[in-house]
Amino acid sequence: MPSQYTGAVFDLGGVLIDWNPRHLYRKLIPDETERERFLAEICSPQWNLEQDRGRSWAEACSMLRAQHPEHGELIDAFHLRWREMLGGPIEESVQILHELKVDGVRLFGLTNWSRETFPIALELYDFLGWFEAIMVSGQERLVKPDPQLYRLLLERHALEPTRFVYIDDNARNAAAAGELGMHGIHFTNPAALRDELTALGLLEG
């Protein structure tokens, strides 16, 4: 019996791409406690999210340097050495993406990502070219889980939400997609994703 689903929307970081600032800051701050405090309190997820929302890196780093001048070089590294936060593709997830592509499943990306750093990912990862389109939060000046960002993707590409699954490593983001009619999947690991997509009929068992 054919699946009711004809497409999949993928988050990128944490699902297909191993992005983690610790890949860089393990080199810069050897002490784990100090490193975790820096990433929680200074270059925090909330601070980084504003770059995902469209704030420039120049503005973001300048603001933090003014507040924490003793950490100026560490703050600037978040942007200047951003490429070193990429651990590479999550190969098992990319294999799933490839199988969906081969089977003719429609593929879209929806990512919280700075518009200034996203071109680096496009340069590094050929599989990003498999998507019909990728919506980048920094370009739209909206971040997940704002429902307006999901609606923008659906409306711009005339997608019927009930025909799509949405995959994200952030449970809130997956739930937000579900509230708009997509089948939200909270990504925990590639094996679990494969099992769920198989159960939904999007992958062969």
C-alpha positions as CSV (number, residue, x, y, z in Angstrom):
1,M,0.0,0.0,0.0
2,P,1.5,3.4,-1.0
3,S,2.4,5.8,1.8
4,Q,0.2,8.8,2.4
5,Y,3.5,10.8,2.5
6,T,5.2,12.0,-0.6
7,G,7.8,14.3,0.8
8,A,10.2,15.0,3.7
9,V,11.4,18.3,5.2
10,F,14.8,17.9,7.0
11,D,16.5,20.1,9.6
12,L,20.2,20.1,8.8
13,G,22.4,20.7,11.9
14,G,22.2,17.7,14.2
15,V,20.4,15.6,11.6
16,L,22.5,15.6,8.5
17,I,25.5,17.7,9.6
18,D,27.4,17.4,12.8
19,W,27.6,21.0,13.9
20,N,28.8,21.6,17.4
21,P,30.8,24.6,18.8
22,R,32.7,22.2,21.0
23,H,34.6,20.8,18.0
24,L,36.3,24.2,18.0
25,Y,36.3,25.2,21.6
26,R,37.9,22.0,22.9
27,K,41.0,23.4,21.1
28,L,40.6,26.9,22.6
29,I,39.4,26.2,26.2
30,P,41.0,22.9,27.4
31,D,39.2,22.9,30.8
32,E,35.8,21.4,30.3
33,T,34.1,23.3,33.1
34,E,35.4,26.6,31.8
35,R,34.5,25.7,28.3
36,E,30.9,24.8,29.1
37,R,30.5,27.9,31.1
38,F,31.7,30.0,28.2
39,L,29.3,28.3,25.8
40,A,26.4,28.6,28.2
41,E,26.9,32.1,29.4
42,I,28.9,34.1,26.8
43,C,28.7,32.6,23.3
44,S,25.4,31.0,24.3
45,P,22.8,29.2,22.3
46,Q,20.5,32.2,22.7
47,W,23.2,34.6,21.4
48,N,23.8,32.3,18.4
49,L,20.1,32.1,17.7
50,E,20.0,35.8,16.9
51,Q,22.5,35.2,14.1
52,D,20.2,32.5,12.9
53,R,17.5,35.1,13.0
54,G,19.5,37.4,10.7
55,R,21.7,39.5,13.0
56,S,25.1,40.0,11.5
57,W,28.2,38.4,13.0
58,A,29.9,41.8,13.1
59,E,27.2,43.2,15.3
60,A,26.9,40.1,17.5
61,C,30.6,39.8,18.2
62,S,31.0,43.5,18.8
63,M,28.2,43.5,21.4
64,L,29.8,40.5,23.2
65,R,33.3,41.9,23.1
66,A,32.0,45.1,24.8
67,Q,30.5,43.1,27.5
68,H,33.3,40.6,28.0
69,P,36.5,42.3,26.7
70,E,38.7,39.7,28.4
71,H,37.3,37.1,26.1
72,G,37.5,39.0,22.8
73,E,39.6,36.5,20.9
74,L,37.4,33.6,22.0
75,I,34.3,35.5,21.0
76,D,35.6,36.4,17.5
77,A,36.6,32.7,17.0
78,F,33.0,31.7,17.0
79,H,32.7,33.5,13.7
80,L,36.2,33.6,12.3
81,R,36.8,29.8,12.9
82,W,33.1,28.8,12.5
83,R,34.1,26.2,9.9
84,E,36.0,24.2,12.6
85,M,32.6,23.6,14.4
86,L,31.6,21.3,11.6
87,G,32.4,17.7,12.3
88,G,31.3,16.5,8.9
89,P,28.2,14.8,7.5
90,I,26.2,12.3,9.6
91,E,26.7,9.6,7.1
92,E,23.9,7.2,8.1
93,S,21.4,10.1,7.8
94,V,22.8,11.2,4.4
95,Q,22.3,7.6,3.3
96,I,18.6,7.8,4.3
97,L,18.3,11.1,2.4
98,H,19.9,9.4,-0.7
99,E,17.4,6.5,-0.6
100,L,14.5,8.9,-0.3
101,K,15.9,10.9,-3.3
102,V,16.3,7.7,-5.4
103,D,12.7,6.7,-4.6
104,G,11.4,10.1,-5.8
105,V,10.4,11.5,-2.4
106,R,10.2,15.3,-2.5
107,L,12.9,16.8,-0.3
108,F,13.1,20.2,1.4
109,G,15.4,21.7,4.0
110,L,14.3,24.0,6.8
111,T,17.2,25.2,9.0
112,N,18.0,27.7,11.7
113,W,21.3,28.9,10.3
114,S,23.1,32.2,9.8
115,R,22.8,33.6,6.3
116,E,26.5,34.5,6.5
117,T,27.8,31.0,7.3
118,F,25.3,28.9,5.3
119,P,27.3,29.3,2.1
120,I,30.1,27.4,3.8
121,A,27.9,24.4,4.2
122,L,26.8,24.6,0.6
123,E,30.4,24.6,-0.4
124,L,31.3,21.6,1.7
125,Y,28.3,19.2,1.4
126,D,27.2,18.2,-2.1
127,F,24.1,16.4,-0.7
128,L,22.5,19.8,0.0
129,G,22.0,20.0,-3.7
130,W,19.6,17.1,-3.5
131,F,16.9,19.3,-2.0
132,E,14.3,21.1,-4.2
133,A,14.8,24.0,-1.9
134,I,16.3,24.9,1.5
135,M,14.8,27.6,3.6
136,V,17.4,29.3,5.8
137,S,16.2,31.2,8.9
138,G,18.8,33.9,8.6
139,Q,17.6,34.8,5.2
140,E,13.9,34.9,6.2
141,R,14.6,36.6,9.6
142,L,12.5,34.0,11.4
143,V,13.6,31.1,13.5
144,K,12.0,27.8,14.4
145,P,9.8,27.0,16.1
146,D,8.0,30.1,14.9
147,P,5.1,28.7,12.9
148,Q,5.4,31.5,10.4
149,L,8.6,30.1,9.1
150,Y,7.0,26.7,8.5
151,R,4.0,28.3,6.8
152,L,6.4,30.3,4.6
153,L,8.0,27.0,3.4
154,L,4.6,25.4,2.8
155,E,3.1,28.4,1.0
156,R,6.2,29.3,-1.1
157,H,6.4,25.8,-2.5
158,A,2.6,25.0,-2.5
159,L,3.1,22.0,-0.2
160,E,0.2,20.0,1.4
161,P,1.4,19.6,5.0
162,T,-0.4,16.2,5.5
163,R,1.7,14.7,2.7
164,F,5.0,15.6,4.4
165,V,7.1,14.4,7.3
166,Y,9.3,16.8,9.2
167,I,12.6,15.7,10.8
168,D,14.4,17.8,13.5
169,D,16.7,17.0,16.4
170,N,14.9,19.6,18.5
171,A,11.7,18.2,19.9
172,R,10.0,21.6,20.0
173,N,10.7,22.2,16.4
174,A,9.3,18.8,15.4
175,A,6.2,19.4,17.5
176,A,5.7,22.8,15.8
177,A,5.6,21.1,12.4
178,G,3.1,18.6,13.7
179,E,0.8,21.4,14.8
180,L,0.7,22.6,11.2
181,G,-0.3,19.2,9.9
182,M,3.0,17.6,9.0
183,H,4.1,14.4,10.7
184,G,6.8,15.6,13.1
185,I,9.7,13.3,13.8
186,H,12.1,14.1,16.7
187,F,15.4,12.8,15.4
188,T,17.5,11.0,18.0
189,N,19.7,8.8,15.8
190,P,19.7,7.5,12.2
191,A,18.6,4.0,13.1
192,A,15.5,5.3,14.8
193,L,14.8,7.6,11.9
194,R,15.1,4.7,9.5
195,D,12.7,2.6,11.5
196,E,10.1,5.4,11.6
197,L,10.3,6.3,7.9
198,T,10.0,2.6,7.2
199,A,6.9,2.3,9.4
200,L,5.4,5.3,7.5
201,G,6.1,3.7,4.2
202,L,8.6,6.2,2.9
203,L,11.5,3.6,3.0
204,E,11.5,0.0,2.1
205,G,11.9,-2.4,5.1
